[in-house]
Amino acid sequence: MRWLPGLLSQARAAARASSSHARGSNGFATGGGDGPGVPREWMRKLWVEELRKQKDAARSLGRRAVAKADGGGGEDSLGFLARAARAFVNSEPAAAGAERMAGSEVAPSEGVQYDFRNLPYIEAKLKPLLSRSNLVIARDVEWANIMFAFEQESRYILMDPLHSQSPVGFIREKSNVIFRQLLRSRRPFVAEFTDAMGNEIFTVRRPFWFINSSIYAEVDGKEIGVVHRRWHLWRRIYDLYLGNKQFAVVENPGFWNWTFTLVDEDDNLLAQIDRNWRGFGFELFTDAGQYAIRFGDAGQSRKVGLASGIEELDVARQLTLPERAVALALAVSLDCDYFSRRGGWGIPFLIVTE
């Protein structure tokens, strides 16, 4: 434990240089507090780094001890050192505890995360679909759900409002038929985002949930971001993460408000998701919702088709392509959380499942 005084001295230095962190009302970490303190995230990283250094040193010591023991002479003492070194290298409880220190500030991951040093490849993969200023997501009518309350796999069409004559992509759910009937909107599923030719762009994975839902955006099976729903009695609150860093939050007032605004930690506007009214028949008897996603790019001088009903958004900054993929995952999660109804025999139950 010779490294402990050094760790404590570094912690005290960080305490003098930083103030304690508190979570603001918008879900982001903010400054303030009663006095100086050490950020939990910094302590976690420092603790893990020190453990890694100690493991490397112990591993090197163990190799030297084993080599000397094999050469003869001092087998008992060197063998003990080798065994102790191996025991230290293989021990994980302290590191696991350090990883949990910042549980409320770091987005939990359920899969292999992407190395964002390979960001050009991710952007090249997402660009054909997500480089547009606006997107419209329309859900297909599920006749089996309407007539017999048989839950089908959800299908969505992706359209560019400037060129609404043909779709630019599709979203296709893949899930277990039994889970769909038993768990309904809480079922686990994977949905593929493809271009108009059927080539996969990225996927979203939504595990089973009981209280708070989560949905993960993945490229080539590796996680790039996640959306976590935060429980509230009536408000609809979502935290959006890219990797383990939160970049936006949504705080919808609930009830009949169908506009979901993405803002950053300073409440600056980043993007917006609107659920459009498609008519009394569609809204009353089907799940065929339509969502307009506005990223705030510079618009065209002349709007045609669906674009005529979409206003350009004045945003603080442009979302990156991976962040836009997380925003589309949010749109799918919103549709499942709040706008999926249960039908049957032509007389749907007018219950919005949450």
Buried (B, 14 or more C-beta within 10 A) or exposed (E): EEEEEEBEEBBEEBBEEBBBBEEBEBBBBEEEEEEEBBBBBBBBBBBBEBBEEBBEBBEEBBEEBBEBBEEEEEEEEBBEBBEBBBEBBEEEEEBEEBBEBBEEBBBEEEEEBBEEEEBEEBBEBBEBBBEBBBBBBBBBEBEEBBBEBBBBBBBBBBBBBBBBEEBBBBBBBEBEEEBBEEBBBBBBBBBBBBBBEEEEBBBBBBBEBEEEBBBBBBBEEEBBBBBBBBEEEEBBBBBBBBBBEBBBBBBBEEEEEBEBBBBBBEBEBBBBBBBBEBEEEBBEBBBBBBBBBBBBBEBEEEBEBBBEEBBBBEBEEBBBBBBBBBBBBBBBBBBBBBBBBBBEEEEBEEEEBE
